[in-house]
Amino acid sequence: MNYRHAFHAGNFADVHKHVVLLGVIARLTKKPTPLFFLDTHAGRGLYDLHSDDAARGDEWRSGVGRLHEAKFADPDLATYFKIAATASGKTARQFREYAGSPLLALGALRDTDRIVFVEQQPPEARALERSLPRRRGISVIAGDGYAALKTYLPPKENRGLVLIDPPYEAEDEFAAVEKALKFGLERWPNGVFAIWYPIKAGGEYRRFHASLQQSGLRKLLLLDLNLRPVDSPTGLNGSGMLIANPPWQLDVGMKQTLDELLGLLSPDKAGSVRVEWLVGE
Ligand SMILES: C[S@@+](CC[C@H](N)C(=O)[O-])C[C@H]1O[C@@H](n2cnc3c(N)ncnc32)[C@H](O)[C@@H]1O
């Protein structure tokens, strides 16, 4: 496995995923009781947007690059951008680096929350460790994120969130994610789970949805953002987020957020937002 997230860091899918991630954390942190956060496929802390890897596709220019001059009406978008700018160490609007999910989540979580980051590639895990503040309650594990579900769930806090964000390079990744979600919810029925998935032609994500609808799981919310019609023949058409056990009214809040985000990321208006219960209560 030689997946390099640096190619994609800060692209439209990263922005969409991170806006939703921080939207979920903002709602969970309204109550003062401590949370547990597990990031099963954490990546590194910071990605240099001008490295050779990032510059090859320049994907960030049509992602976070489109937000540099934006004014945000929606509070969740404003919070996301503030945390992303602060995490990259810049207050200027043009930042040279983009923070991954670990540093963004840390920007929104409290010192009383317990956090576990898992990353399989040792160099990435070491880079992540170097970028994190040294304090109790934050661990980096170099290993398999799926196996970590068994180790860490259910957490003693009994409140919190698991982010599952694999690279989808393996053919059976959708199946692995589905198995992980079922296992995670069996272990921790009231945990919140956020799963990222790619929306491409070929319908793999539709089979994933259909299989989850048959699974007996409840309270599964889709918060997708498509930049192009979902069956456009090549590339990543959309970025999918599935939330199990979403916080109260996340669907209502995120509809407004994602509509505004779509306008900023897709100036040609070819895209769409899908906020829909795949399975309700
Ligand atoms: C899409 S990237 C993660 C991006 C990160 N979550 C973010 O939002 O900034 C996927 C990461 O998963 C790592 N990875 C792949 N298979 C893994 C596994 N089985 N367990 C843990 N990490 C894995 C890859 O090395 C890569 O860094």
The ligand as an SDF file (V2000), in Angstrom:
LIG
                    3D

 27 29  0  0  0  0  0  0  0  0999 V2000
   -7.7360    9.3070    3.1340 C   0  0  0  0  0  0  0  0  0  0  0  0
   -6.2810    9.2010    4.0710 S   0  0  0  0  0  0  0  0  0  0  0  0
   -6.7240    9.8650    5.6220 C   0  0  0  0  0  0  0  0  0  0  0  0
   -6.9340   11.3140    5.6510 C   0  0  0  0  0  0  0  0  0  0  0  0
   -7.2890   11.8900    7.0090 C   0  0  0  0  0  0  0  0  0  0  0  0
   -8.3260   11.1120    7.6850 N   0  0  0  0  0  0  0  0  0  0  0  0
   -7.7690   13.3150    6.8500 C   0  0  0  0  0  0  0  0  0  0  0  0
   -8.9770   13.5380    6.7320 O   0  0  0  0  0  0  0  0  0  0  0  0
   -6.9230   14.2170    6.8490 O   0  0  0  0  0  0  0  0  0  0  0  0
   -6.2070    7.4990    4.4820 C   0  0  0  0  0  0  0  0  0  0  0  0
   -5.0470    7.1280    5.3950 C   0  0  0  0  0  0  0  0  0  0  0  0
   -5.2570    5.7950    5.8480 O   0  0  0  0  0  0  0  0  0  0  0  0
   -4.0050    5.1350    5.9520 C   0  0  0  0  0  0  0  0  0  0  0  0
   -4.3350    3.7010    5.9680 N   0  0  0  0  0  0  0  0  0  0  0  0
   -4.5520    2.8410    4.9530 C   0  0  0  0  0  0  0  0  0  0  0  0
   -4.9750    1.6340    5.4180 N   0  0  0  0  0  0  0  0  0  0  0  0
   -5.0370    1.7480    6.7700 C   0  0  0  0  0  0  0  0  0  0  0  0
   -5.4400    0.8690    7.8250 C   0  0  0  0  0  0  0  0  0  0  0  0
   -5.8710   -0.3750    7.5700 N   0  0  0  0  0  0  0  0  0  0  0  0
   -5.4060    1.3350    9.0900 N   0  0  0  0  0  0  0  0  0  0  0  0
   -4.9930    2.6060    9.3660 C   0  0  0  0  0  0  0  0  0  0  0  0
   -4.5970    3.4720    8.4140 N   0  0  0  0  0  0  0  0  0  0  0  0
   -4.6260    3.0600    7.1230 C   0  0  0  0  0  0  0  0  0  0  0  0
   -3.2410    5.6560    4.7590 C   0  0  0  0  0  0  0  0  0  0  0  0
   -1.8540    5.5130    4.9650 O   0  0  0  0  0  0  0  0  0  0  0  0
   -3.6860    7.1200    4.7170 C   0  0  0  0  0  0  0  0  0  0  0  0
   -2.8110    7.9230    5.4540 O   0  0  0  0  0  0  0  0  0  0  0  0
  1  2  1  0
  2  3  1  0
  2 10  1  0
  3  4  1  0
  4  5  1  0
  5  6  1  0
  5  7  1  0
  7  8  2  0
  7  9  1  0
 10 11  1  0
 11 12  1  0
 11 26  1  0
 12 13  1  0
 13 14  1  0
 13 24  1  0
 14 15  1  0
 14 23  1  0
 15 16  2  0
 16 17  1  0
 17 18  1  0
 17 23  2  0
 18 19  1  0
 18 20  2  0
 20 21  1  0
 21 22  2  0
 22 23  1  0
 24 25  1  0
 24 26  1  0
 26 27  1  0
M  CHG  2   2   1   9  -1
M  END
$$$$
